[in-house]
Amino acid sequence: MMNSNDSLINKMSVENINILLADVQRYPITTQSCIDDIKNNISWMDLKYDTICILNDVFRMGYNPTNVASLFTNK
């Protein structure tokens, strides 16, 4: 069972979380799905393909899936 303290959302900066929350206003269903996926995983490698694409788009990181790793710190 996953400890909620280990979820990826806790490894994101407050600034990046706020950027995602602001994007919920523009794209409520897709961005909320992305946030939910981040909350339910402890490794970026377990994120859904759609989540990776959304993160790359929102943070303008290009199209390389490994770029999203930089959004999460190892606390």
PQR file of N, CA, C, O and H, with PARSE charges and radii, in Angstrom:
ATOM      1  N   MET A   1       0.834  -1.172   0.000 -0.4000 1.5000
ATOM      2  CA  MET A   1       0.000   0.000   0.000 -0.0000 2.0000
ATOM      3  C   MET A   1       0.887   1.247   0.000  0.5500 1.7000
ATOM      4  O   MET A   1       1.891   1.304   0.711 -0.5500 1.4000
ATOM      5  N   MET A   2       0.510   2.233  -0.797 -0.4000 1.5000
ATOM      6  CA  MET A   2       1.307   3.434  -0.945 -0.0000 2.0000
ATOM      7  C   MET A   2       1.058   4.401   0.206  0.5500 1.7000
ATOM      8  O   MET A   2      -0.083   4.643   0.598 -0.5500 1.4000
ATOM      9  H   MET A   2      -0.305   2.187  -1.374  0.4000 1.0000
ATOM     10  N   ASN A   3       2.139   4.942   0.734 -0.4000 1.5000
ATOM     11  CA  ASN A   3       2.049   6.008   1.728 -0.0000 2.0000
ATOM     12  C   ASN A   3       1.817   7.310   0.970  0.5500 1.7000
ATOM     13  O   ASN A   3       2.581   7.635   0.061 -0.5500 1.4000
ATOM     14  H   ASN A   3       3.066   4.745   0.416  0.4000 1.0000
ATOM     15  N   SER A   4       0.784   8.055   1.326 -0.4000 1.5000
ATOM     16  CA  SER A   4       0.444   9.277   0.582 -0.0000 2.0000
ATOM     17  C   SER A   4       1.558  10.307   0.640  0.5500 1.7000
ATOM     18  O   SER A   4       1.631  11.175  -0.229 -0.5500 1.4000
ATOM     19  H   SER A   4       0.163   7.791   2.064  0.4000 1.0000
ATOM     20  N   ASN A   5       2.429  10.234   1.644 -0.4000 1.5000
ATOM     21  CA  ASN A   5       3.561  11.160   1.725 -0.0000 2.0000
ATOM     22  C   ASN A   5       4.580  10.902   0.629  0.5500 1.7000
ATOM     23  O   ASN A   5       5.376  11.782   0.305 -0.5500 1.4000
ATOM     24  H   ASN A   5       2.369   9.528   2.350  0.4000 1.0000
ATOM     25  N   ASP A   6       4.565   9.711   0.058 -0.4000 1.5000
ATOM     26  CA  ASP A   6       5.514   9.356  -0.991 -0.0000 2.0000
ATOM     27  C   ASP A   6       5.028   9.724  -2.385  0.5500 1.7000
ATOM     28  O   ASP A   6       5.786   9.595  -3.347 -0.5500 1.4000
ATOM     29  H   ASP A   6       3.918   8.996   0.322  0.4000 1.0000
ATOM     30  N   SER A   7       3.796  10.176  -2.521 -0.4000 1.5000
ATOM     31  CA  SER A   7       3.249  10.447  -3.849 -0.0000 2.0000
ATOM     32  C   SER A   7       4.015  11.562  -4.548  0.5500 1.7000
ATOM     33  O   SER A   7       4.613  12.427  -3.908 -0.5500 1.4000
ATOM     34  H   SER A   7       3.181  10.281  -1.740  0.4000 1.0000
ATOM     35  N   LEU A   8       3.983  11.521  -5.849 -0.4000 1.5000
ATOM     36  CA  LEU A   8       4.722  12.497  -6.652 -0.0000 2.0000
ATOM     37  C   LEU A   8       4.297  13.932  -6.396  0.5500 1.7000
ATOM     38  O   LEU A   8       5.115  14.845  -6.505 -0.5500 1.4000
ATOM     39  H   LEU A   8       3.497  10.818  -6.369  0.4000 1.0000
ATOM     40  N   ILE A   9       3.041  14.144  -6.061 -0.4000 1.5000
ATOM     41  CA  ILE A   9       2.563  15.510  -5.818 -0.0000 2.0000
ATOM     42  C   ILE A   9       3.375  16.159  -4.692  0.5500 1.7000
ATOM     43  O   ILE A   9       3.582  17.372  -4.696 -0.5500 1.4000
ATOM     44  H   ILE A   9       2.376  13.402  -5.972  0.4000 1.0000
ATOM     45  N   ASN A  10       3.830  15.361  -3.742 -0.4000 1.5000
ATOM     46  CA  ASN A  10       4.640  15.880  -2.637 -0.0000 2.0000
ATOM     47  C   ASN A  10       6.084  16.129  -3.035  0.5500 1.7000
ATOM     48  O   ASN A  10       6.853  16.699  -2.262 -0.5500 1.4000
ATOM     49  H   ASN A  10       3.662  14.376  -3.739  0.4000 1.0000
ATOM     50  N   LYS A  11       6.455  15.710  -4.223 -0.4000 1.5000
ATOM     51  CA  LYS A  11       7.811  15.927  -4.724 -0.0000 2.0000
ATOM     52  C   LYS A  11       7.872  17.062  -5.735  0.5500 1.7000
ATOM     53  O   LYS A  11       8.926  17.335  -6.310 -0.5500 1.4000
ATOM     54  H   LYS A  11       5.830  15.246  -4.852  0.4000 1.0000
ATOM     55  N   MET A  12       6.728  17.728  -5.951 -0.4000 1.5000
ATOM     56  CA  MET A  12       6.671  18.863  -6.872 -0.0000 2.0000
ATOM     57  C   MET A  12       6.798  20.168  -6.091  0.5500 1.7000
ATOM     58  O   MET A  12       6.408  20.253  -4.927 -0.5500 1.4000
ATOM     59  H   MET A  12       5.872  17.506  -5.484  0.4000 1.0000
ATOM     60  N   SER A  13       7.341  21.167  -6.746 -0.4000 1.5000
ATOM     61  CA  SER A  13       7.423  22.486  -6.112 -0.0000 2.0000
ATOM     62  C   SER A  13       6.021  23.099  -6.046  0.5500 1.7000
ATOM     63  O   SER A  13       5.145  22.771  -6.846 -0.5500 1.4000
ATOM     64  H   SER A  13       7.658  21.098  -7.692  0.4000 1.0000
ATOM     65  N   VAL A  14       5.834  23.982  -5.089 -0.4000 1.5000
ATOM     66  CA  VAL A  14       4.552  24.671  -4.945 -0.0000 2.0000
ATOM     67  C   VAL A  14       4.256  25.465  -6.212  0.5500 1.7000
ATOM     68  O   VAL A  14       3.111  25.530  -6.659 -0.5500 1.4000
ATOM     69  H   VAL A  14       6.545  24.248  -4.439  0.4000 1.0000
ATOM     70  N   GLU A  15       5.280  26.061  -6.781 -0.4000 1.5000
ATOM     71  CA  GLU A  15       5.111  26.834  -8.018 -0.0000 2.0000
ATOM     72  C   GLU A  15       4.554  25.969  -9.139  0.5500 1.7000
ATOM     73  O   GLU A  15       3.633  26.383  -9.842 -0.5500 1.4000
ATOM     74  H   GLU A  15       6.211  26.008  -6.418  0.4000 1.0000
ATOM     75  N   ASN A  16       5.105  24.770  -9.311 -0.4000 1.5000
ATOM     76  CA  ASN A  16       4.632  23.881 -10.379 -0.0000 2.0000
ATOM     77  C   ASN A  16       3.229  23.350 -10.096  0.5500 1.7000
ATOM     78  O   ASN A  16       2.432  23.180 -11.018 -0.5500 1.4000
ATOM     79  H   ASN A  16       5.854  24.434  -8.740  0.4000 1.0000
ATOM     80  N   ILE A  17       2.930  23.091  -8.838 -0.4000 1.5000
ATOM     81  CA  ILE A  17       1.573  22.666  -8.485 -0.0000 2.0000
ATOM     82  C   ILE A  17       0.587  23.776  -8.829  0.5500 1.7000
ATOM     83  O   ILE A  17      -0.489  23.508  -9.365 -0.5500 1.4000
ATOM     84  H   ILE A  17       3.578  23.229  -8.089  0.4000 1.0000
ATOM     85  N   ASN A  18       0.944  25.006  -8.527 -0.4000 1.5000
ATOM     86  CA  ASN A  18       0.074  26.136  -8.845 -0.0000 2.0000
ATOM     87  C   ASN A  18      -0.128  26.300 -10.345  0.5500 1.7000
ATOM     88  O   ASN A  18      -1.215  26.671 -10.787 -0.5500 1.4000
ATOM     89  H   ASN A  18       1.818  25.223  -8.092  0.4000 1.0000
ATOM     90  N   ILE A  19       0.903  26.027 -11.125 -0.4000 1.5000
ATOM     91  CA  ILE A  19       0.772  26.081 -12.587 -0.0000 2.0000
ATOM     92  C   ILE A  19      -0.241  25.035 -13.051  0.5500 1.7000
ATOM     93  O   ILE A  19      -1.093  25.320 -13.893 -0.5500 1.4000
ATOM     94  H   ILE A  19       1.786  25.725 -10.765  0.4000 1.0000
ATOM     95  N   LEU A  20      -0.147  23.835 -12.504 -0.4000 1.5000
ATOM     96  CA  LEU A  20      -1.115  22.784 -12.863 -0.0000 2.0000
ATOM     97  C   LEU A  20      -2.527  23.162 -12.440  0.5500 1.7000
ATOM     98  O   LEU A  20      -3.478  22.977 -13.199 -0.5500 1.4000
ATOM     99  H   LEU A  20       0.545  23.604 -11.820  0.4000 1.0000
ATOM    100  N   LEU A  21      -2.661  23.688 -11.236 -0.4000 1.5000
ATOM    101  CA  LEU A  21      -3.989  24.076 -10.760 -0.0000 2.0000
ATOM    102  C   LEU A  21      -4.591  25.183 -11.626  0.5500 1.7000
ATOM    103  O   LEU A  21      -5.800  25.200 -11.857 -0.5500 1.4000
ATOM    104  H   LEU A  21      -1.888  23.839 -10.620  0.4000 1.0000
ATOM    105  N   ALA A  22      -3.766  26.094 -12.097 -0.4000 1.5000
ATOM    106  CA  ALA A  22      -4.257  27.147 -12.993 -0.0000 2.0000
ATOM    107  C   ALA A  22      -4.716  26.547 -14.319  0.5500 1.7000
ATOM    108  O   ALA A  22      -5.669  27.034 -14.928 -0.5500 1.4000
ATOM    109  H   ALA A  22      -2.784  26.081 -11.909  0.4000 1.0000
ATOM    110  N   ASP A  23      -4.036  25.489 -14.765 -0.4000 1.5000
ATOM    111  CA  ASP A  23      -4.397  24.838 -16.026 -0.0000 2.0000
ATOM    112  C   ASP A  23      -5.729  24.091 -15.918  0.5500 1.7000
ATOM    113  O   ASP A  23      -6.383  23.837 -16.929 -0.5500 1.4000
ATOM    114  H   ASP A  23      -3.262  25.093 -14.271  0.4000 1.0000
ATOM    115  N   VAL A  24      -6.126  23.742 -14.695 -0.4000 1.5000
ATOM    116  CA  VAL A  24      -7.426  23.086 -14.490 -0.0000 2.0000
ATOM    117  C   VAL A  24      -8.546  24.006 -14.959  0.5500 1.7000
ATOM    118  O   VAL A  24      -9.579  23.533 -15.434 -0.5500 1.4000
ATOM    119  H   VAL A  24      -5.594  23.949 -13.874  0.4000 1.0000
ATOM    120  N   GLN A  25      -8.352  25.299 -14.832 -0.4000 1.5000
ATOM    121  CA  GLN A  25      -9.365  26.254 -15.282 -0.0000 2.0000
ATOM    122  C   GLN A  25      -9.572  26.174 -16.792  0.5500 1.7000
ATOM    123  O   GLN A  25     -10.698  26.291 -17.277 -0.5500 1.4000
ATOM    124  H   GLN A  25      -7.514  25.683 -14.446  0.4000 1.0000
ATOM    125  N   ARG A  26      -8.488  25.975 -17.529 -0.4000 1.5000
ATOM    126  CA  ARG A  26      -8.576  25.892 -18.994 -0.0000 2.0000
ATOM    127  C   ARG A  26      -9.037  24.522 -19.472  0.5500 1.7000
ATOM    128  O   ARG A  26      -9.883  24.422 -20.361 -0.5500 1.4000
ATOM    129  H   ARG A  26      -7.574  25.879 -17.136  0.4000 1.0000
ATOM    130  N   TYR A  27      -8.486  23.478 -18.887 -0.4000 1.5000
ATOM    131  CA  TYR A  27      -8.780  22.097 -19.317 -0.0000 2.0000
ATOM    132  C   TYR A  27      -9.104  21.246 -18.091  0.5500 1.7000
ATOM    133  O   TYR A  27      -8.269  20.458 -17.647 -0.5500 1.4000
ATOM    134  H   TYR A  27      -7.800  23.559 -18.165  0.4000 1.0000
ATOM    135  N   PRO A  28     -10.302  21.398 -17.545 -0.5600 1.5000
ATOM    136  CA  PRO A  28     -10.612  20.766 -16.258  0.2800 2.0000
ATOM    137  C   PRO A  28     -10.485  19.244 -16.229  0.5500 1.7000
ATOM    138  O   PRO A  28      -9.938  18.695 -15.273 -0.5500 1.4000
ATOM    139  N   ILE A  29     -10.964  18.574 -17.228 -0.4000 1.5000
ATOM    140  CA  ILE A  29     -10.977  17.104 -17.183 -0.0000 2.0000
ATOM    141  C   ILE A  29      -9.581  16.534 -17.379  0.5500 1.7000
ATOM    142  O   ILE A  29      -9.150  15.682 -16.602 -0.5500 1.4000
ATOM    143  H   ILE A  29     -11.408  19.020 -18.005  0.4000 1.0000
ATOM    144  N   THR A  30      -8.870  16.986 -18.400 -0.4000 1.5000
ATOM    145  CA  THR A  30      -7.551  16.408 -18.672 -0.0000 2.0000
ATOM    146  C   THR A  30      -6.528  16.774 -17.603  0.5500 1.7000
ATOM    147  O   THR A  30      -5.736  15.930 -17.184 -0.5500 1.4000
ATOM    148  H   THR A  30      -9.220  17.678 -19.031  0.4000 1.0000
ATOM    149  N   THR A  31      -6.542  18.022 -17.166 -0.4000 1.5000
ATOM    150  CA  THR A  31      -5.555  18.421 -16.165 -0.0000 2.0000
ATOM    151  C   THR A  31      -5.855  17.790 -14.813  0.5500 1.7000
ATOM    152  O   THR A  31      -4.929  17.415 -14.094 -0.5500 1.4000
ATOM    153  H   THR A  31      -7.185  18.708 -17.507  0.4000 1.0000
ATOM    154  N   GLN A  32      -7.124  17.666 -14.453 -0.4000 1.5000
ATOM    155  CA  GLN A  32      -7.462  17.006 -13.187 -0.0000 2.0000
ATOM    156  C   GLN A  32      -7.063  15.539 -13.234  0.5500 1.7000
ATOM    157  O   GLN A  32      -6.598  14.996 -12.232 -0.5500 1.4000
ATOM    158  H   GLN A  32      -7.876  17.971 -15.037  0.4000 1.0000
ATOM    159  N   SER A  33      -7.236  14.896 -14.366 -0.4000 1.5000
ATOM    160  CA  SER A  33      -6.796  13.511 -14.526 -0.0000 2.0000
ATOM    161  C   SER A  33      -5.287  13.404 -14.326  0.5500 1.7000
ATOM    162  O   SER A  33      -4.806  12.459 -13.699 -0.5500 1.4000
ATOM    163  H   SER A  33      -7.614  15.337 -15.180  0.4000 1.0000
ATOM    164  N   CYS A  34      -4.551  14.358 -14.851 -0.4000 1.5000
ATOM    165  CA  CYS A  34      -3.097  14.411 -14.691 -0.0000 2.0000
ATOM    166  C   CYS A  34      -2.740  14.554 -13.208  0.5500 1.7000
ATOM    167  O   CYS A  34      -1.882  13.829 -12.702 -0.5500 1.4000
ATOM    168  H   CYS A  34      -4.941  15.125 -15.359  0.4000 1.0000
ATOM    169  N   ILE A  35      -3.386  15.473 -12.523 -0.4000 1.5000
ATOM    170  CA  ILE A  35      -3.126  15.693 -11.097 -0.0000 2.0000
ATOM    171  C   ILE A  35      -3.440  14.431 -10.291  0.5500 1.7000
ATOM    172  O   ILE A  35      -2.680  14.053  -9.399 -0.5500 1.4000
ATOM    173  H   ILE A  35      -4.082  16.062 -12.933  0.4000 1.0000
ATOM    174  N   ASP A  36      -4.547  13.793 -10.605 -0.4000 1.5000
ATOM    175  CA  ASP A  36      -4.922  12.554  -9.910 -0.0000 2.0000
ATOM    176  C   ASP A  36      -3.866  11.470 -10.108  0.5500 1.7000
ATOM    177  O   ASP A  36      -3.536  10.745  -9.171 -0.5500 1.4000
ATOM    178  H   ASP A  36      -5.165  14.101 -11.329  0.4000 1.0000
ATOM    179  N   ASP A  37      -3.340  11.360 -11.316 -0.4000 1.5000
ATOM    180  CA  ASP A  37      -2.309  10.367 -11.609 -0.0000 2.0000
ATOM    181  C   ASP A  37      -1.041  10.672 -10.812  0.5500 1.7000
ATOM    182  O   ASP A  37      -0.393   9.759 -10.300 -0.5500 1.4000
ATOM    183  H   ASP A  37      -3.608  11.950 -12.078  0.4000 1.0000
ATOM    184  N   ILE A  38      -0.690  11.944 -10.710 -0.4000 1.5000
ATOM    185  CA  ILE A  38       0.489  12.341  -9.939 -0.0000 2.0000
ATOM    186  C   ILE A  38       0.289  12.022  -8.457  0.5500 1.7000
ATOM    187  O   ILE A  38       1.230  11.614  -7.776 -0.5500 1.4000
ATOM    188  H   ILE A  38      -1.217  12.685 -11.126  0.4000 1.0000
ATOM    189  N   LYS A  39      -0.917  12.205  -7.965 -0.4000 1.5000
ATOM    190  CA  LYS A  39      -1.218  11.909  -6.561 -0.0000 2.0000
ATOM    191  C   LYS A  39      -1.154  10.414  -6.264  0.5500 1.7000
ATOM    192  O   LYS A  39      -0.851  10.012  -5.141 -0.5500 1.4000
ATOM    193  H   LYS A  39      -1.681  12.537  -8.519  0.4000 1.0000
ATOM    194  N   ASN A  40      -1.440   9.594  -7.273 -0.4000 1.5000
ATOM    195  CA  ASN A  40      -1.559   8.147  -7.063 -0.0000 2.0000
ATOM    196  C   ASN A  40      -0.314   7.352  -7.416  0.5500 1.7000
ATOM    197  O   ASN A  40      -0.352   6.122  -7.429 -0.5500 1.4000
ATOM    198  H   ASN A  40      -1.687   9.921  -8.186  0.4000 1.0000
ATOM    199  N   ASN A  41       0.791   8.031  -7.704 -0.4000 1.5000
ATOM    200  CA  ASN A  41       2.020   7.328  -8.060 -0.0000 2.0000
ATOM    201  C   ASN A  41       3.198   7.871  -7.275  0.5500 1.7000
ATOM    202  O   ASN A  41       3.203   9.022  -6.840 -0.5500 1.4000
ATOM    203  H   ASN A  41       0.823   9.031  -7.693  0.4000 1.0000
ATOM    204  N   ILE A  42       4.202   7.009  -7.105 -0.4000 1.5000
ATOM    205  CA  ILE A  42       5.404   7.432  -6.387 -0.0000 2.0000
ATOM    206  C   ILE A  42       6.606   7.564  -7.311  0.5500 1.7000
ATOM    207  O   ILE A  42       7.653   8.060  -6.893 -0.5500 1.4000
ATOM    208  H   ILE A  42       4.198   6.074  -7.459  0.4000 1.0000
ATOM    209  N   SER A  43       6.475   7.134  -8.544 -0.4000 1.5000
ATOM    210  CA  SER A  43       7.550   7.246  -9.526 -0.0000 2.0000
ATOM    211  C   SER A  43       6.996   7.831 -10.821  0.5500 1.7000
ATOM    212  O   SER A  43       5.910   7.456 -11.261 -0.5500 1.4000
ATOM    213  H   SER A  43       5.625   6.732  -8.883  0.4000 1.0000
ATOM    214  N   TRP A  44       7.740   8.747 -11.427 -0.4000 1.5000
ATOM    215  CA  TRP A  44       7.269   9.347 -12.677 -0.0000 2.0000
ATOM    216  C   TRP A  44       7.184   8.291 -13.765  0.5500 1.7000
ATOM    217  O   TRP A  44       6.436   8.462 -14.727 -0.5500 1.4000
ATOM    218  H   TRP A  44       8.623   9.051 -11.069  0.4000 1.0000
ATOM    219  N   MET A  45       7.937   7.200 -13.635 -0.4000 1.5000
ATOM    220  CA  MET A  45       7.911   6.145 -14.646 -0.0000 2.0000
ATOM    221  C   MET A  45       6.597   5.366 -14.639  0.5500 1.7000
ATOM    222  O   MET A  45       6.302   4.644 -15.592 -0.5500 1.4000
ATOM    223  H   MET A  45       8.545   7.061 -12.853  0.4000 1.0000
ATOM    224  N   ASP A  46       5.810   5.503 -13.580 -0.4000 1.5000
ATOM    225  CA  ASP A  46       4.517   4.825 -13.484 -0.0000 2.0000
ATOM    226  C   ASP A  46       3.361   5.688 -13.981  0.5500 1.7000
ATOM    227  O   ASP A  46       2.216   5.235 -14.004 -0.5500 1.4000
ATOM    228  H   ASP A  46       6.049   6.089 -12.805  0.4000 1.0000
ATOM    229  N   LEU A  47       3.651   6.925 -14.379 -0.4000 1.5000
ATOM    230  CA  LEU A  47       2.593   7.818 -14.857 -0.0000 2.0000
ATOM    231  C   LEU A  47       2.043   7.345 -16.195  0.5500 1.7000
ATOM    232  O   LEU A  47       2.751   6.721 -16.985 -0.5500 1.4000
ATOM    233  H   LEU A  47       4.580   7.293 -14.361  0.4000 1.0000
ATOM    234  N   LYS A  48       0.786   7.644 -16.436 -0.4000 1.5000
ATOM    235  CA  LYS A  48       0.154   7.306 -17.710 -0.0000 2.0000
ATOM    236  C   LYS A  48       0.771   8.140 -18.835  0.5500 1.7000
ATOM    237  O   LYS A  48       1.288   9.235 -18.616 -0.5500 1.4000
ATOM    238  H   LYS A  48       0.211   8.151 -15.794  0.4000 1.0000
ATOM    239  N   TYR A  49       0.696   7.588 -20.029 -0.4000 1.5000
ATOM    240  CA  TYR A  49       1.217   8.297 -21.198 -0.0000 2.0000
ATOM    241  C   TYR A  49       0.555   9.667 -21.344  0.5500 1.7000
ATOM    242  O   TYR A  49       1.227  10.655 -21.641 -0.5500 1.4000
ATOM    243  H   TYR A  49       0.276   6.699 -20.206  0.4000 1.0000
ATOM    244  N   ASP A  50      -0.762   9.725 -21.136 -0.4000 1.5000
ATOM    245  CA  ASP A  50      -1.481  10.999 -21.238 -0.0000 2.0000
ATOM    246  C   ASP A  50      -0.945  12.019 -20.232  0.5500 1.7000
ATOM    247  O   ASP A  50      -0.815  13.200 -20.552 -0.5500 1.4000
ATOM    248  H   ASP A  50      -1.308   8.922 -20.895  0.4000 1.0000
ATOM    249  N   THR A  51      -0.640  11.566 -19.033 -0.4000 1.5000
ATOM    250  CA  THR A  51      -0.110  12.460 -18.001 -0.0000 2.0000
ATOM    251  C   THR A  51       1.238  13.025 -18.430  0.5500 1.7000
ATOM    252  O   THR A  51       1.496  14.219 -18.274 -0.5500 1.4000
ATOM    253  H   THR A  51      -0.746  10.607 -18.773  0.4000 1.0000
ATOM    254  N   ILE A  52       2.090  12.172 -18.967 -0.4000 1.5000
ATOM    255  CA  ILE A  52       3.407  12.616 -19.451 -0.0000 2.0000
ATOM    256  C   ILE A  52       3.220  13.689 -20.529  0.5500 1.7000
ATOM    257  O   ILE A  52       3.901  14.714 -20.515 -0.5500 1.4000
ATOM    258  H   ILE A  52       1.880  11.202 -19.095  0.4000 1.0000
ATOM    259  N   CYS A  53       2.309  13.451 -21.449 -0.4000 1.5000
ATOM    260  CA  CYS A  53       2.066  14.416 -22.533 -0.0000 2.0000
ATOM    261  C   CYS A  53       1.543  15.741 -21.978  0.5500 1.7000
ATOM    262  O   CYS A  53       1.972  16.808 -22.417 -0.5500 1.4000
ATOM    263  H   CYS A  53       1.756  12.618 -21.461  0.4000 1.0000
ATOM    264  N   ILE A  54       0.634  15.679 -21.033 -0.4000 1.5000
ATOM    265  CA  ILE A  54       0.082  16.901 -20.439 -0.0000 2.0000
ATOM    266  C   ILE A  54       1.180  17.677 -19.716  0.5500 1.7000
ATOM    267  O   ILE A  54       1.283  18.894 -19.873 -0.5500 1.4000
ATOM    268  H   ILE A  54       0.285  14.812 -20.677  0.4000 1.0000
ATOM    269  N   LEU A  55       1.997  16.986 -18.928 -0.4000 1.5000
ATOM    270  CA  LEU A  55       3.080  17.658 -18.211 -0.0000 2.0000
ATOM    271  C   LEU A  55       4.070  18.303 -19.180  0.5500 1.7000
ATOM    272  O   LEU A  55       4.502  19.438 -18.976 -0.5500 1.4000
ATOM    273  H   LEU A  55       1.913  15.997 -18.800  0.4000 1.0000
ATOM    274  N   ASN A  56       4.424  17.571 -20.229 -0.4000 1.5000
ATOM    275  CA  ASN A  56       5.336  18.138 -21.233 -0.0000 2.0000
ATOM    276  C   ASN A  56       4.728  19.369 -21.893  0.5500 1.7000
ATOM    277  O   ASN A  56       5.439  20.324 -22.202 -0.5500 1.4000
ATOM    278  H   ASN A  56       4.074  16.649 -20.395  0.4000 1.0000
ATOM    279  N   ASP A  57       3.434  19.351 -22.106 -0.4000 1.5000
ATOM    280  CA  ASP A  57       2.757  20.484 -22.734 -0.0000 2.0000
ATOM    281  C   ASP A  57       2.646  21.675 -21.776  0.5500 1.7000
ATOM    282  O   ASP A  57       3.011  22.796 -22.131 -0.5500 1.4000
ATOM    283  H   ASP A  57       2.855  18.575 -21.855  0.4000 1.0000
ATOM    284  N   VAL A  58       2.149  21.431 -20.579 -0.4000 1.5000
ATOM    285  CA  VAL A  58       1.941  22.513 -19.607 -0.0000 2.0000
ATOM    286  C   VAL A  58       3.257  23.200 -19.256  0.5500 1.7000
ATOM    287  O   VAL A  58       3.308  24.424 -19.140 -0.5500 1.4000
ATOM    288  H   VAL A  58       1.852  20.521 -20.291  0.4000 1.0000
ATOM    289  N   PHE A  59       4.310  22.422 -19.089 -0.4000 1.5000
ATOM    290  CA  PHE A  59       5.598  22.986 -18.683 -0.0000 2.0000
ATOM    291  C   PHE A  59       6.549  23.216 -19.862  0.5500 1.7000
ATOM    292  O   PHE A  59       7.722  23.537 -19.673 -0.5500 1.4000
ATOM    293  H   PHE A  59       4.269  21.427 -19.183  0.4000 1.0000
ATOM    294  N   ARG A  60       6.025  23.048 -21.076 -0.4000 1.5000
ATOM    295  CA  ARG A  60       6.790  23.298 -22.309 -0.0000 2.0000
ATOM    296  C   ARG A  60       8.159  22.621 -22.273  0.5500 1.7000
ATOM    297  O   ARG A  60       9.203  23.261 -22.405 -0.5500 1.4000
ATOM    298  H   ARG A  60       5.072  22.787 -21.230  0.4000 1.0000
ATOM    299  N   MET A  61       8.112  21.316 -22.090 -0.4000 1.5000
ATOM    300  CA  MET A  61       9.329  20.534 -21.914 -0.0000 2.0000
ATOM    301  C   MET A  61       9.705  19.729 -23.150  0.5500 1.7000
ATOM    302  O   MET A  61      10.607  18.893 -23.088 -0.5500 1.4000
ATOM    303  H   MET A  61       7.264  20.796 -21.982  0.4000 1.0000
ATOM    304  N   GLY A  62       9.038  19.963 -24.260 -0.4000 1.5000
ATOM    305  CA  GLY A  62       9.338  19.176 -25.446 -0.0000 2.0000
ATOM    306  C   GLY A  62       8.555  17.878 -25.454  0.5500 1.7000
ATOM    307  O   GLY A  62       7.499  17.782 -24.829 -0.5500 1.4000
ATOM    308  H   GLY A  62       8.305  20.642 -24.310  0.4000 1.0000
ATOM    309  N   TYR A  63       9.063  16.889 -26.151 -0.4000 1.5000
ATOM    310  CA  TYR A  63       8.314  15.644 -26.322 -0.0000 2.0000
ATOM    311  C   TYR A  63       9.017  14.424 -25.730  0.5500 1.7000
ATOM    312  O   TYR A  63       8.563  13.297 -25.928 -0.5500 1.4000
ATOM    313  H   TYR A  63       9.921  16.967 -26.658  0.4000 1.0000
ATOM    314  N   ASN A  64      10.093  14.629 -25.024 -0.4000 1.5000
ATOM    315  CA  ASN A  64      10.826  13.520 -24.443 -0.0000 2.0000
ATOM    316  C   ASN A  64      10.197  13.142 -23.101  0.5500 1.7000
ATOM    317  O   ASN A  64      10.135  13.981 -22.202 -0.5500 1.4000
ATOM    318  H   ASN A  64      10.461  15.545 -24.863  0.4000 1.0000
ATOM    319  N   PRO A  65       9.733  11.912 -22.944 -0.5600 1.5000
ATOM    320  CA  PRO A  65       9.078  11.506 -21.703  0.2800 2.0000
ATOM    321  C   PRO A  65       9.948  11.684 -20.453  0.5500 1.7000
ATOM    322  O   PRO A  65       9.427  11.954 -19.371 -0.5500 1.4000
ATOM    323  N   THR A  66      11.251  11.537 -20.594 -0.4000 1.5000
ATOM    324  CA  THR A  66      12.123  11.643 -19.418 -0.0000 2.0000
ATOM    325  C   THR A  66      12.255  13.072 -18.900  0.5500 1.7000
ATOM    326  O   THR A  66      12.752  13.282 -17.794 -0.5500 1.4000
ATOM    327  H   THR A  66      11.675  11.318 -21.473  0.4000 1.0000
ATOM    328  N   ASN A  67      11.816  14.057 -19.683 -0.4000 1.5000
ATOM    329  CA  ASN A  67      11.886  15.446 -19.231 -0.0000 2.0000
ATOM    330  C   ASN A  67      11.072  15.684 -17.971  0.5500 1.7000
ATOM    331  O   ASN A  67      11.428  16.544 -17.165 -0.5500 1.4000
ATOM    332  H   ASN A  67      11.411  13.887 -20.581  0.4000 1.0000
ATOM    333  N   VAL A  68       9.991  14.944 -17.784 -0.4000 1.5000
ATOM    334  CA  VAL A  68       9.134  15.174 -16.622 -0.0000 2.0000
ATOM    335  C   VAL A  68       9.818  14.785 -15.315  0.5500 1.7000
ATOM    336  O   VAL A  68       9.397  15.229 -14.247 -0.5500 1.4000
ATOM    337  H   VAL A  68       9.702  14.245 -18.439  0.4000 1.0000
ATOM    338  N   ALA A  69      10.842  13.983 -15.379 -0.4000 1.5000
ATOM    339  CA  ALA A  69      11.558  13.583 -14.152 -0.0000 2.0000
ATOM    340  C   ALA A  69      12.066  14.802 -13.392  0.5500 1.7000
ATOM    341  O   ALA A  69      12.143  14.780 -12.164 -0.5500 1.4000
ATOM    342  H   ALA A  69      11.185  13.622 -16.247  0.4000 1.0000
ATOM    343  N   SER A  70      12.410  15.860 -14.112 -0.4000 1.5000
ATOM    344  CA  SER A  70      12.946  17.060 -13.465 -0.0000 2.0000
ATOM    345  C   SER A  70      11.903  17.814 -12.647  0.5500 1.7000
ATOM    346  O   SER A  70      12.258  18.685 -11.853 -0.5500 1.4000
ATOM    347  H   SER A  70      12.347  15.877 -15.110  0.4000 1.0000
ATOM    348  N   LEU A  71      10.624  17.496 -12.825 -0.4000 1.5000
ATOM    349  CA  LEU A  71       9.559  18.154 -12.060 -0.0000 2.0000
ATOM    350  C   LEU A  71       9.464  17.632 -10.622  0.5500 1.7000
ATOM    351  O   LEU A  71       8.833  18.259  -9.771 -0.5500 1.4000
ATOM    352  H   LEU A  71      10.335  16.788 -13.470  0.4000 1.0000
ATOM    353  N   PHE A  72      10.087  16.496 -10.361 -0.4000 1.5000
ATOM    354  CA  PHE A  72       9.940  15.833  -9.067 -0.0000 2.0000
ATOM    355  C   PHE A  72      11.293  15.735  -8.366  0.5500 1.7000
ATOM    356  O   PHE A  72      12.261  15.219  -8.925 -0.5500 1.4000
ATOM    357  H   PHE A  72      10.599  15.986 -11.052  0.4000 1.0000
ATOM    358  N   THR A  73      11.342  16.234  -7.145 -0.4000 1.5000
ATOM    359  CA  THR A  73      12.585  16.173  -6.375 -0.0000 2.0000
ATOM    360  C   THR A  73      12.623  14.891  -5.563  0.5500 1.7000
ATOM    361  O   THR A  73      11.590  14.286  -5.277 -0.5500 1.4000
ATOM    362  H   THR A  73      10.556  16.653  -6.690  0.4000 1.0000
ATOM    363  N   ASN A  74      13.802  14.498  -5.206 -0.4000 1.5000
ATOM    364  CA  ASN A  74      13.961  13.339  -4.320 -0.0000 2.0000
ATOM    365  C   ASN A  74      14.112  13.847  -2.894  0.5500 1.7000
ATOM    366  O   ASN A  74      15.216  14.148  -2.440 -0.5500 1.4000
ATOM    367  H   ASN A  74      14.642  14.989  -5.438  0.4000 1.0000
ATOM    368  N   LYS A  75      12.985  13.935  -2.197 -0.4000 1.5000
ATOM    369  CA  LYS A  75      13.012  14.437  -0.813 -0.0000 2.0000
ATOM    370  C   LYS A  75      13.343  13.331   0.140  0.5500 1.7000
ATOM    371  O   LYS A  75      13.413  13.557   1.348 -0.5500 1.4000
ATOM    372  H   LYS A  75      12.088  13.691  -2.566  0.4000 1.0000
TER
END
